[in-house]
Amino acid sequence: MFDIEVGDRYLETEGGVSIWVVKRISDVDMSEFPLISLAREDYPELTKTVSLSVLRKKEGFVKALQ
């Protein structure tokens, strides 16, 4: 359904060079785009939620090599 899947890894390009892993994709009524829950690879207790459009447009994240 989406071009982004759970387990995909993204390199944060702003404010550091952390790798973030897609943990969940949530389709919510109040957002035009699904929301993506990310966990930092080296500190999985650190999480953030971004719109699917942020990852598609490469706004602060680029797909990391598996």
Secondary structure in CASP SS format (residue, H / E / C, confidence):
PFRMAT SS
TARGET T0000
AUTHOR 0000-0000-0000
METHOD secondary structure of the structure
MODEL  1
M C 1.00
F C 1.00
D C 1.00
I C 1.00
E C 1.00
V C 1.00
G C 1.00
D C 1.00
R E 1.00
Y E 1.00
L E 1.00
E E 1.00
T C 1.00
E C 1.00
G C 1.00
G C 1.00
V C 1.00
S C 1.00
I E 1.00
W E 1.00
V E 1.00
V E 1.00
K E 1.00
R E 1.00
I E 1.00
S E 1.00
D C 1.00
V C 1.00
D C 1.00
M C 1.00
S C 1.00
E C 1.00
F C 1.00
P C 1.00
L E 1.00
I E 1.00
S E 1.00
L E 1.00
A E 1.00
R E 1.00
E C 1.00
D C 1.00
Y C 1.00
P C 1.00
E C 1.00
L C 1.00
T E 1.00
K E 1.00
T E 1.00
V E 1.00
S E 1.00
L H 1.00
S H 1.00
V H 1.00
L H 1.00
R H 1.00
K C 1.00
K C 1.00
E C 1.00
G C 1.00
F E 1.00
V E 1.00
K E 1.00
A C 1.00
L C 1.00
Q C 1.00
END
